[in-house]
Amino acid sequence: MNVTAVAIISIIFGCSIALVGMILKHRSQSRLNSVDSERLQAEISQLKERVATLEKIVTDEKYQLKKEFDSLS
């Protein structure tokens, strides 16, 4: 084999390894983004439930009356 062929094979091999590394890095980032996305969706759902509960409390007539009584004191 001549030097040119060895150089070409080395370049192709090196590029292949770099490409595989980039693909693996991209896949691991995609998995992390997926995990983060699922966690954030769960957190949003919990916050929506809490806001709904707070809305019920604030719009409750008893809460409004208590607030008015407290303001009279």
Number of C-alpha atoms within 10 A of each C-alpha: 5 6 8 9 10 11 11 11 12 12 12 12 12 11 12 12 12 12 12 11 12 11 12 12 11 12 12 11 12 12 11 12 12 12 12 12 12 12 12 12 12 12 12 12 12 12 12 12 12 12 12 11 11 12 11 12 13 12 10 11 11 11 13 13 11 11 12 11 10 9 8 7 5
